[in-house]
Amino acid sequence: MDEVPITDAAVRGEMFKGHLIRPDESNPNDLRITDISNMDMKGSIPPRLLNMAMSGMMSKGLVDLNSNLRKLQ
């Protein structure tokens, strides 16, 4: 990105996130959701820090997903 030049002060990373959503075979009114995430931080990050960040993101994501699905009912 031109507006964010590469410097030694930042670590760049890549992230891919996808969802597979399909009807449940045993109950077509329910959905089976598979979340796929792949992160490459492109640098050395302490595992403890990365684990804390990931657990926080996953918890918030599940709460948001649950909230949005309840609105559909």
N, C-alpha and C positions, 0 to 999 in steps of 0.2 A: 504494500500500500504506500503510495507516494506521500500521503499525509503523515505516515508514521515510519520514518526512516529507520534502518537497522543501526542500532548502537549497542555498546557494551552494557548499557544501563537497563536493558530489558531482555527477557527471555521470550522467544517466540515459540508458539506451539501450534499444533493442528488438532482439530477435533472433528469427528464424524459422529452423527447421531441419527438413528433411524428407528422407525416403529413398524412392526408387522401387526396389523389388526385384522382379525378374522372372526367369524361366528364360531361359537363353541359347538362342536359336533353333537354333543349330547343335549344341548339346550340352545337352539338357534337364537333365542332372545338375549343370550349372554354373549359377551365378546371375550376372546382370548387375546391379550396384548403382550407382545414380546418387544422389549426395549433393547436396542443395540447401541452401545457407545464405545468409541475407540479414541483414546487421547494419546498424543505424542507430545510431551512437553519440550522436546528438543534441547534438553539440558539436564543438568544434575540438580534434582530437587530432593530434599530430605524426605524419605518415605513417610515419616510421621506427619509432616505437613501436607503431603499429597493425600494421605488417608483421611485427615481431618476435613480437607476441602471436599473430597469426593463424598464422604458420608453426609456432609451438610447439603450438598447439591442433590443427592439421591433422596434424602428425607423430604426436602422442600418439593422436589419434583413429584414424589408420590402423593403428598398432601394436595398439591395443585391438581394433579390428575384426578384424584378421588373427588375433589370439590367440583371439578368440571363435569365429571360423569354423573354426579348426583343432580346437577342442573338439567340434564337431559331426560330425567325421569318424569 
